[in-house]
Amino acid sequence: GMNEAVAIDLPREPESARRAREQLKLFRGSMDDTSFIDLCLLVDELVVEALHDSGDAGPGPIKLRAEFDGDRVRVVVADGGDAYRLPSRRPEPGDPGFGLHLVQRLSDRWGMRRDRDNATVWLEMLGRAHRAG
């Protein structure tokens, strides 16, 4: 349907990356296979990156918001901590910043916002109709 939306707060545990991917199944019918696989990869990497960041402050949950908006899926991942710093050089898989590196390469649009105790990444993937031309 047109009003597909996901809103979930994920605890800071490794299992949360898989739970985030599960939520995205909602959008599978709206996207071509490649875009859907890319989307799952990006959300997985962003959640993993937020998990790596858990400093001693014990920040809150990782917030995942996603919705199908017209012709695209828009995703927001918010980390109540210090994640999502763009690396100065190209990161290897598993390095801090690798998730952002993939977001830059694979999403159609993306952005990042950092507040004092919050880091938010948003990205958009175009849906099936758009890609078909």
N, C-alpha and C positions, 0 to 999 in steps of 0.2 A: 504493500500500500504506500500511499504518499507520506504518511506520517510515522514512518518507522523511526524509533528513537531509542537510544540506550543511555541510561544514567546509572552508574554503579560506582560505589566507593570500595576500593580494593585494599585489603590489609597488606602490610609490608611483609610478604612471605613469597617464596619462589613460586608457589602454586598460582599466584595471582596472574602471572603472565599467560598461563593456559586459560584461566577464567576470563581474562580480557578477550582473548581470541574467540572463545566460545560465544561471547556476546555479539561478535561481529557477524555471525551466521545470518542474522537478520537481514543483512545487506547483500547476501550472496546473489539473489535473483536480480538485483538492480545493477550488477557490475559484470564485466567480462571476467573470465577466469584469471587472467594475468593481473588485472587491477585488484581483484579480490585477494589473491595470494600476496601481492605487494602490501596491501592494506594490513593483512594479518601480521606480516613480517614487521612492518613499521610499529604497529601497536605493541607487539611482543617486545621489540627492542627498546621502546620508550619505557615500558613498565620495568624491564630488567634494569635499565639505566637508573631509574628512580630507586630501585631496590639497592643498587650499589651505593647510593648516596646516603643511606640512612646513617647519619652522624649520631652523636651521643644525645642529641636533643630529643630523640624519639618523636620525629615529626608525625603528623597525622596520616590518614590513608591517602592512597593514590586515587585521584578522581578521574574516571573515564566518562566522557560524554561523546555521543556520536549520533548523527541524524542524517537521514537522506533528505536533501534540500534541493528540490527541483531536478537538477541534472547531476548532482554530485553528492558524495558522502563527505561530510565534514566531521572531523574528530578533534576533540580537545583532551589532552592528557595534562593534568595538573599535579605537580609534586609539591607537597608542603615541606619543602626542604631546599637543597642547594644543587639539584641536578641540572642537567641540560646546559652545559657550557660548551660552546663551540671550540673545538681544538684548533691549535694554530697550524698543525700539519695533518695530513690525512691519517685518520686513526685506523688501526687494524681491528678486525672483529674482536669484541671483548674489551677493547680499550674504552675509557670514558669518551663520550662524544661520538661513538660509532653509530648509535641510534640516530643522532641528528644528521650525521653524514648521509645515512641512507634516506632520511626524510628529504634532504636537499635533492638527492638524485632521483627518487622515485615518485614523490608526490607532485601533483599539478600546481598546487600553491601551498605555502606553509609560512609560519611565522612563530616567533617566540617572544614571551614577555617574562621579565623577571622583576619581582618585587622583593622587599626586604627578606621575607621568609617564604617565598613562593616562586616556583618556576613553572611556566605554562607553555606547552607547545601545541599549536593547532596545525592541522593539515587538511587538504581537500584532495579527493580522488574523483575524477570525472566518471560518471556512470556509463552504462552500456550504450544508451542512445547517442551520447555525445561521441563516443569513440568510433561508432560505426560510420561517422561522417554524415 
